[in-house]
Amino acid sequence: MNIALIVFAGIGERMNSSIPKQFIKVNGKELVSYTINAFINNPNIDEIILVTHKDYVDHVKSFNYQKVSLVIAGGNSRQESVRKGLNAKEFKDEDVVLIHDGDRPLVTDSLINKSIYLIDRYDAICPYLDHQDAIKEISNLGRTKLINGKESDVQTPQVFRYGLIKNAHNNKKDQVFSDDIGLIEDECKVCYLEGDKYNFKITTEKDLKYFEKIVCKK
């Protein structure tokens, strides 16, 4: 089984908005709806768990998204929110979980499918993008690291066997990591997969305006 765990429990402090950025409407749809629908529409995704801000659980539930089995409240950090999502329902250790940021609405079928395909050969999959390939019009405020000797932006979905990442989150809950791959990358076989420049994280008003341009062109 392939499970998408989509996390959007933050408040978007860098965005000048009275509501969390994931609920800002773009072309008549809430930002996070674009993200969720990308996984709903992918035939390789069997089930979806949503982790949202505690004040918006009922709001998200009201949409009755297909494939969504649970909507739960997140924690005080992204790491805690992911851990809560992983523990919210039991799956088989060998099931595949794709952990994705709710504010990356332009994730493609190609990236999702490649990640699912490659998990049979690795312990984890992590998409990335070289800084030089990033879009100039966006802020690029996500996690960065050296990959193949180049400064790179780390993207999601990050993909794992359910048992591996659940145990890592539970066993290392007192340590702080910037994202999920950080919990296991020093002890497991990780595939760093070339990501997509349009799979950017919407963090600032600048990013949101660029996303609006893309949506309005479609």
Residue pairs with C-beta under 8 A, 6 or more apart in sequence:
1 46
1 47
1 91
1 92
1 95
1 96
2 44
2 45
2 46
2 47
2 95
2 96
2 97
2 98
2 116
3 45
3 46
3 47
3 48
3 49
3 91
3 95
3 96
3 97
3 98
3 162
4 39
4 45
4 47
4 48
4 49
4 97
4 98
4 100
4 157
5 48
5 49
5 51
5 82
5 85
5 86
5 97
5 98
5 99
5 100
6 32
6 35
6 36
6 39
6 48
6 49
6 50
6 51
6 100
6 101
6 102
7 51
7 74
7 78
7 81
7 82
7 85
7 99
7 100
7 101
7 102
8 20
8 22
8 32
8 35
8 50
8 51
8 52
8 53
8 74
8 101
8 102
8 103
9 51
9 52
9 53
9 54
9 73
9 74
9 75
9 78
9 81
10 20
10 22
10 53
10 74
10 78
11 20
11 53
12 20
12 21
12 22
12 103
12 203
14 141
14 203
14 204
15 21
15 24
15 203
15 204
15 205
15 208
16 205
17 24
20 53
20 56
21 31
21 103
21 202
21 208
22 30
22 31
22 32
22 52
22 102
22 103
23 30
23 31
23 32
23 56
23 59
24 30
24 31
24 208
25 31
26 34
26 208
26 211
26 212
26 215
27 212
27 215
27 216
31 102
31 103
31 105
31 202
31 208
31 211
32 52
32 102
32 103
32 105
33 63
34 105
34 106
34 215
35 100
35 101
35 102
35 103
35 104
35 105
35 107
36 48
36 50
36 65
36 68
36 102
38 105
38 106
38 107
38 108
38 109
38 112
39 45
39 48
39 67
39 98
39 100
39 107
39 112
40 48
40 65
40 66
40 67
40 68
41 109
42 109
42 112
42 113
44 112
44 113
44 116
45 67
45 98
45 112
46 67
47 67
47 68
47 69
48 65
48 67
48 68
48 69
49 68
49 69
49 70
49 71
49 72
49 85
49 88
49 89
50 60
50 65
50 68
50 70
50 71
50 72
50 102
51 72
51 73
51 74
51 81
51 82
51 84
51 85
52 60
52 71
52 72
52 73
52 74
52 102
53 73
53 74
54 73
54 74
57 71
57 72
57 73
60 71
61 71
69 89
70 88
70 89
72 84
72 85
72 88
73 84
74 80
74 81
74 84
74 85
75 81
75 83
75 84
77 176
78 179
79 169
79 173
79 176
79 177
80 173
82 99
82 169
82 180
83 169
83 170
83 173
85 99
86 97
86 162
86 165
86 166
86 169
86 170
87 166
87 170
91 97
91 162
92 162
92 163
93 161
93 162
93 163
93 164
94 161
94 162
94 163
95 161
95 162
96 116
96 119
96 159
96 160
96 161
96 162
97 159
97 160
97 161
97 162
97 165
98 112
98 115
98 116
98 157
98 158
98 159
99 156
99 157
99 158
99 159
99 160
99 165
99 180
100 107
100 156
100 157
100 158
101 156
101 201
103 201
103 202
103 203
104 155
104 156
104 199
104 200
104 201
104 202
105 202
105 211
106 196
106 198
106 199
106 200
106 211
106 214
107 156
107 157
107 196
107 199
108 196
108 198
108 199
110 196
111 127
111 157
111 193
111 195
111 196
111 199
112 157
114 193
115 125
115 127
115 157
115 159
115 193
116 159
118 125
118 159
118 191
118 193
119 125
119 159
119 160
119 161
121 191
122 189
122 190
122 191
123 160
123 161
123 164
123 184
123 188
123 189
123 190
124 158
124 159
124 160
124 164
124 165
124 181
124 184
124 185
124 188
124 189
124 190
124 191
125 158
125 159
125 160
125 190
125 191
125 193
126 154
126 155
126 158
126 159
126 181
126 185
126 190
126 191
126 192
126 193
127 154
127 155
127 156
127 157
127 158
127 192
127 193
127 194
127 195
127 196
127 199
128 145
128 147
128 152
128 153
128 154
128 155
128 192
128 193
128 194
128 195
129 152
129 153
129 155
129 194
129 195
129 196
129 197
129 199
130 150
130 151
130 152
130 153
131 140
131 144
131 150
131 151
131 152
131 153
132 150
133 197
134 140
134 153
134 197
134 200
135 197
135 198
135 200
135 210
137 206
137 210
138 200
138 206
138 207
138 210
139 203
139 204
139 206
139 207
140 153
140 200
141 201
141 203
141 204
142 153
142 154
142 155
142 200
142 201
142 203
143 153
143 154
143 178
143 179
144 151
144 152
144 153
144 154
145 151
145 152
145 154
146 152
147 192
148 192
153 195
154 179
154 181
155 195
155 196
155 199
155 201
156 179
158 179
158 180
158 181
160 180
160 184
164 184
164 188
165 180
165 183
165 184
168 183
168 184
169 180
169 183
172 183
177 183
181 190
184 190
198 214
200 207
201 207
202 208
202 211
